[in-house]
């Protein structure tokens, strides 16, 4: 008998349908989060290097355009720094942190739901197991405990336990994987924010009008 045979699934009782719904919901959340985080994770080193090259030519509008066209929180934080490139270090840092506060919570959205499904799935399976044993003991109490009736209760108990674990294990792994992606993006945001602020405070602001004139002469 195949593990994916519907008749085997049906032997697990109504709790198996609950686990199926939870599994489909978890799958949709994982796919959505994976695509979102993949879109938001860029090559920060190459991106910051490109922004620095543009700023070296005093083309801050072009740098802002690049940030607007680049998805993800790294570009948003860099854009916040560029918008306040001529301000003091404290003002620039405040706006960079404000941009990060706005962007970072979106990365963790729905991860809590995946973690909740991973934690609840074994409990739902355990509930099905208990209900299977209850049905078995009810059959004993009513004195018609045939082999088929006992087998039905045991099937429900075992399949619900297996179903709960089969959902919880990949859900935990998916949550761990997505958390790792979020941490990687957060590190990129912190590094990019510090790097662009350091560049703006030293080389960009330090160059001043003379730097603009020099860039114009080279052109």
N, C-alpha and C positions, 0 to 999 in steps of 0.2 A: 504494500500500500504506500502510495506516495505521501510525503509529508505535507504536500500542498493539496492533497485531495480534499474537496469540499466536505465530503462525508466525515472525514476525520476532524475538520474544523468544526462542523456542526455538533460533534460529540462533546465539545467543550462547553456547550450551553450558551446562554445569553451573554455571559461575561466576555466571551471571545469576541463578540461584536463590539463591546466597549473597547477592548484592546485594539481591535482593528481600526476603529475611529481614531484612537489616540496615536496609533502608528502612522496613519495617513496624515494627521495633523502635524506630527513631529517631522515627517518626511518633507512636507511643504515648507515648514519653518526652516529646516536645515538647508533646503535648496535656495530659498529666498535669501537667507543670511550669507550663504556661501557666495552667491552671485553679487550681493551688495558689498561684501568685504573684498571680493576680488576686484570689483570696480574701484573701490576706494583705496586700494593699496597700489602705489606707484613706486617707481625707482627713485627714491628720494635723493640719492647722491647725484644722479644725472639731472634731475629736475632742478635742484639747488645750483648745480654747476651752470646749467643753462641760464637761470635767472641772474646769476652773478655776471655771466658774460654780457647779458643784455644791459645790466646796470652799469657795467664798466664803460659802456658807450653812452651812458646818461639817458637811456631810453626807458624811463620808468613806466610810461603809458603802455609800451609794448610788453613790459614785464607783467603789468596788471592784466593785460589781455590774455597772456599765456596762463596766468593763474585762474582767470575766469573760465577758460576753455578746458582746464584740467580738473577732472573730478576728484573728490576725496578731501579729507580734512587737512592734509599736508598743504595743498594749494590754498585752502581757505585761510590757514594760519599765516602763510607767507603773504597772501594778499593783504591781511590785516596789518602786517608789519610794513608793507610797501605804502599803504595808504597814510601811514604816519611816519614816513621815512625822514621827514624834516623836523619831527618833534623830539623832545628829550627822551632819554633812555627809559625813564619811569613811565612816561605816557605811552611809549611804544610797547613796553612790556605789558602794561595794563591791557591794551587792546589785543595783543597777541594771546594773552591768557583768557580774555573774554571770548575770543574766537574759538579757542580750544574747548572752553566750557560749553559752548553751543554745539560744537561738532562731535565731541567724544561720546556723549550719552547716546547718540544715534547708532554708534557702533555696537553698543551692548543691548540694543533693543531686541526683544524677543528671545534673548539667550536665557532669560529667567524662565520663560515658558518651556523651553527645551529641557532645562534642568528639572522643572516641576514634573514633566512627563516621565523623565528618567527615574525620578524618585517615587512617583505614584504608581507606575506600571507594576512593580513587584507586589504592591499592596492590593491592586486590583486583581492580579493573578491569585494572590493569597485568599482574597474574598471568594473567588470562584472555586478555589480548592475547598474552603470551608463549606460552601454551599453544596459541593459534590458529596462531601462526607455527611452533611446533614441529610441529604436525600437518601444516602445509603442507610443511615441509622433509622430514618423514618420507615424505610422498607422493612428493616428488621423488626421494628416495633409492631408493624401491622401484619406480621407473620406471612408475608408473601415475597420473601427475599429469595427470588430465583437467581440463577447465575447471571442471566441477562440484566436484571435490575441492578445487581451488585456491580456488574461490569460497567453499566451506564454511569453510576456514581463515581467509580474509580477513574473512568475515562475523563469525566468532567474535572475531577480534582487534579489529575496529572497534566492534562492539556492546559488548564488555566495557569498552573505553575510554570509550565514550559513557555506558554505564551507571554506571561509577564516578564520572564527573564529574557526571552528573545527580543522583546521590545526595549527593556531597560539597558541591556548591555550596549547595543549600538547607539542608543540615545546618549548614554554617558560618554561614549567615545566621541560622538559628534559634538557634544558640548565642550569637551576638552579641546578638540581640534579648533573649534570656532573661538574659544577663549584665547588660544595661542595666536590665532590670526589677529584678534583684537589687541593683544599685548604688543605684537609686532608693529601694528599701525600706530599705537600710542607712543612707542619708542621712536618711530619715524617722525611723528608730530613734534615730540619734545626736541629731538635733534635738529629738525628743520627750523623750528622756531628760534632756538638758540643760535644756530648758524647764520640765519638771515639777519637777526638783530645784531650780531657781532659784526657782520659785514657792513651793515648800514651805518653803525656807529663809528666804525673805523675808516674803512676805505671809501664808502660812498659819501658820508657827511664830511669826512676829512679832505676829500678831493675838492669839494666846493666849486665855485665858478671856474677856477683855474683848470680843474679837471675837465669841466665841460668844454672849455676853450681848446684844451689839448686834444680832446677827442675830436673836436671839429676840425682841427688842423690835420689830424691823421686821416680823416675822411677826405 
